[in-house]
Amino acid sequence: MKNLTLLLSTLFIFFVGCSKDISKYSKDECIENGYKYKKVKAMNYLTGKYVIREVCTQK
């Protein structure tokens, strides 16, 4: 039972560590890797004004 728990937790950590954070890609990297690049209007809660954020998303 200990071995099974250890194996499952190791696999979980391995696969979570392999995920990519595509939201940090630049415009060129995003388009080059086949993702969708778009501009989003978001509220900045510190200033109370809307700002335009550029993000890379899945297609």
N, C-alpha and C positions, 0 to 999 in steps of 0.2 A: 504494500500500500504506500509506503514511503517513497519507493522508487517511482511509482506512477505519479504521485503528487510532484515529485522533483522533476520528472520528465515533462509533465504538462506545464509547470511554471517556467521551466527553461524555454520550452517552445513558445509560450506566450510572450516572454521577454524578447526572444529573438525576432518574432514577427512584428511586434510593436516597434522595435528599434529599426526595422527595415522600411518603415513607411516614410514617404517623402512629404515635405511641406512645400507644396507647389505655390502657395500664396506669396512666398518671398522671391519668386523668380522675377527677373527683369522682363521687359516686353519682348526682347529678342529671344531670350531663353524659352519663354513661354510658347511663343509661336513656333520656334524651332522644334520643340518637343511635342508639338501637336495638341496643345491645350488652348483654351479660349481665353483671350485677354479682354477685360472689360473695365469700364470706369463705373464706380458706384458712389452715389451720394449718401454720405453718412453723417450723423450728428456727432459733433465734438462736445461732449458733456462738460468739459472744463470751461470752454468759451461760450457755449450755447449757440454756436453757429454751425451751419452745414459745411462740410469739406468734401472734396472729390478724392476718392481713393481709387487707385489702380490695382486690380487684383487679377491673378491668374486662377482660372477655375477649370474643372473638368468639363468636357463637351457633353 
